[in-house]
């Protein structure tokens, strides 16, 4: 039974790859949910002088699932020339961010508009580490993963902390990660103008 | 073939072979599957160790200490001492001595999580539930006020409030068997039953998400294997460069 199920699944995937997408079938037209429209509007409000903190909180094994939502977002950020500071609470974070950069370069093939990104890599410490980062990001991770670019080099003010960012975007497949960001970074919004947006494998929206 | 293409080819072949080894589990637990999983675990543990050594021990502790010992000693030394103290947990004889740093670690983590849960989840969710049927909140979102939209918004709000109340009834006010004759208790028990239904739906959605994620990973790996087969055929039989 298990073997049969496996081969049926493989056959379905291989057939789909062999046949390719059916261009003639009608595209299902559905209005986007309000949260997705709000998310898109927040992105459109960014300019080339804006800075965004992007948290890629997922394991490499889930990159196929996450990339479906993540790549259009990265393309949009690249198009608008937004500077992205990327971080991850996954220990493979530096690689995930680098892979996202490579996937973006492969999908757009536009060498004239490189992704302006600072890869901060792994943020350790779980919820406590995240809270410390939210309070004093430049002190917790002072340089990027290859120890070359400091916050000042990236055009950020180390003393301004999270106020440097117009948006904080969290891309994750885990509800635990979503709630940790909402719990540790969300309350800071009372003190500053940080907007916290979430991208999950299923959808995108504000918290 | 240049060195970059050679590394691409090696990566492709290794990835393809490891994928097939993992897929061999479909025929039951076997040596190939165990070899692949042990390789992944070993590689992941090695990578994690390297990352921790480089980004934490080296970047956060040693570099600041070497560059400016006078200023950074007071900040880095306690963490360093507590970290080394915690290593005593590895020894069965001395593990009790490491209870102090462990207590500090657990205490800080619990304080952070509880504080965050109150300010970041409980209060905002309670406020959002209370505002689910608040027309002024809807107006502030500048949503359309057409008849159908308003009805949908109201049904949605009622659903949120009803779901929250019945869930709370299930967790907090289940009622005791000894006072089941009370009319109020009967109502709460019925609400708790409905709350159980909401929880079952929520868990079902979570399970569907987990299943969907696994299926997506499977599709990704089959796609990778399919592309790898064609690339290898092209390279070795049709003489097409990578």
Interface residues (C-beta under 8 A of the other chain):
Chain A: X2 X3 X6 X9 X10 X13 X14 X17 X34 X61 X62 X63 X64 X65 X68 X91 X92 X94 X121 X122 X124 X126 X127 X128 X131 X142 X143 X145 X147 X173 X175 X179 X180 X182 X183 X184 X186 X187 X201 X202
Chain B: X23 X26 X27 X44 X47 X48 X51 X52 X55 X56 X59 X108 X109 X112 X113 X116 X117 X119 X120 X121 X124 X141 X143 X206 X209 X212 X213 X216 X217 X218 X219 X220 X222 X223 X226
